[in-house]
Amino acid sequence: MSDKEKPTLHDHEQRRLKRKQALEAAVTAGCGYGKKKQRVIDEFYNVLWPHLENGGWTMVRGKGNDEGSVNFLPPGVKMSNKYAKNK
């Protein structure tokens, strides 16, 4: 593989950013555009999320390839590690 064909760190970061933006766009679809969408997101985190959190909900942010994803889990539910070995 020549130097021109090797992906650079910059290329990797661009792909991660693009994936993060795509995930955010999918989650906030139907919330409006631009400032309206940002207001909806801000209201969720400032108004609704504290009530959910007090009710036992947890927020799990993605890492690695899932960076940018956010999962909201109701009380008693835990994320499974899809890469964990069965014992």
For each residue, the residues with C-beta under 8 A, 3 or more apart:
1: 5 6
2: 5 6
3: 6
4:
5: 1 2
6: 1 2 3
7: 11 12
8: 11 12
9: 12 13
10: 13 14
11: 7 8 14 15
12: 7 8 9 15 16
13: 9 10 16 17
14: 10 11 17 18
15: 11 12 18 19
16: 12 13 19 20 67 68
17: 13 14 20 21
18: 14 15 21 22
19: 15 16 22 23 65 67 68
20: 16 17 23 24 67 68
21: 17 18 24 25 68
22: 18 19 25 26
23: 19 20 26 27 68 69
24: 20 21 27 28 68
25: 21 22 28 29
26: 22 23 29
27: 23 24 70
28: 24 25 31 37 40 41
29: 25 26
30:
31: 28 36 37 40 41
32: 36 37 39 40
33: 36 37
34: 37 38
35: 38 39
36: 31 32 33 39 40
37: 28 31 32 33 34 40 41
38: 34 35 41 42
39: 32 35 36 42 43
40: 28 31 32 36 37 43 44
41: 28 31 37 38 44 45
42: 38 39 45 46
43: 39 40 46 47 48
44: 40 41 47 48 49
45: 41 42 48 49
46: 42 43 49 50
47: 43 44 50 51
48: 43 44 45 51 52
49: 44 45 46 52 53 59
50: 46 47 53 54
51: 47 48 54 55
52: 48 49 55 57 72
53: 49 50 56 57 58 59
54: 50 51
55: 51 52 75
56: 53 74 75 76
57: 52 53 72 73 74 75
58: 53 72 73
59: 49 53 70 71 72 73
60: 70 71 73 79
61: 69 70
62: 65 66 67 68 69 70 71
63: 66 67
64: 67
65: 19 62
66: 62 63 69
67: 16 19 20 62 63 64
68: 16 19 20 21 23 24 62
69: 23 61 62 66
70: 27 59 60 61 62
71: 59 60 62 79
72: 52 57 58 59
73: 57 58 59 60 77 78 79
74: 56 57 77
75: 55 56 57
76: 56
77: 73 74
78: 73
79: 60 71 73
80: 84
81: 84
82:
83:
84: 80 81
85:
86:
87:
